[in-house]
Amino acid sequence: MSYDDIIEVLAAALLEKADTLGCLEVLDGFSQRPDTEIEVSAPISEEMLALPLHKQEWPEECAPILKESGAATLGELVEYLNHCTAMGKKLNVSEDAAAAMFPALITFCYDAADMNGRRFFWEYILESNSLVFEDAE
């Protein structure tokens, strides 16, 4: 069995488990080393940037950020959040709202991805031995 075959089998198992438990629960099970903080970025493709935000159920803690951003699509929200980060602008929302947004974005993107996109997500995590997801096309 080749390396690629092993990654494919493992990714399929993670995909199946995520379909049952949800992607965040599976991600919570990852740990490179007990003393290492894991970082995860939302896997966003070009098609996902056009997704309307109102089609996703957001945790109520995210409502202030969604309102403040004025975003109608995922792309507009990501652009707003990136702009705030680049400018060093602190969001005018509670810590609970800020903490809820990132997991909600990951869930939104993962749920919106097709089966190939989800499989690619898990393969990337396994191959990179990292949960920093830099690019998804």
Buried (B, 14 or more C-beta within 10 A) or exposed (E): EEEEEEBBEBBEEBBEBBEEEBBBEBBEEBEEEEEEEBEBBBBBBEEBBEBEBEEBEBBEBBEBBBEBBEBEBBBBBBBBBEEBEEEEEEBEBEEEBBEBBBBBBBBBBBEBBEEEBBBBBBBBBBEEEBBEBEEBE
